[in-house]
Amino acid sequence: MDKGVYALALKNSCSEVRIGALGVREFAAGWHIYVGSARGSGGLARVERHRRLALLRDRPPRWHIDYLLLDSHFAPSVVVTAVTNRDCECDLARAIGGAHISGFGCSDCTCPSHLFFRPGDPVSELLDAFVGLDLDARIETIKHEGSVQ
């Protein structure tokens, strides 16, 4: 299985969501970008796990991102992936930067967050961030049933 890094863009309406030990967080309507590593044993199959959870909502949350994937206000819309052996998840998070949800998805590093907010479609910005890190980005639209409330 290919290993790498990814950025998952979720479109959402205004909402409040309890994110495990982080507590209740407010989310403005727009787009949230989650940066993740896929260097573990499953590699980039982790992205498929996210897609399945959002679609089936068939298990309890384990990671911070799971709370958003299980919430009806959030819909994963696009994922940008890159196959790489480099440990560059934090580099990608820094390259995206900007407005963020403090402490989200970064319990194993010193980054302020791995979840970022944009009021508009972030796809071109994500592609630029991947290119800026010399990563060969692949973009995929995620089809989902239903819509963000």
Secondary structure as UniProt FT lines:
FT   STRAND          4..12
FT   STRAND          15..19
FT   HELIX           20..22
FT   STRAND          23..27
FT   STRAND          30..38
FT   TURN            41..44
FT   HELIX           45..56
FT   HELIX           64..69
FT   TURN            72..73
FT   STRAND          74..83
FT   HELIX           89..96
FT   TURN            102..105
FT   TURN            107..108
FT   STRAND          115..118
FT   HELIX           123..132
FT   TURN            133..134
FT   STRAND          138..141
//
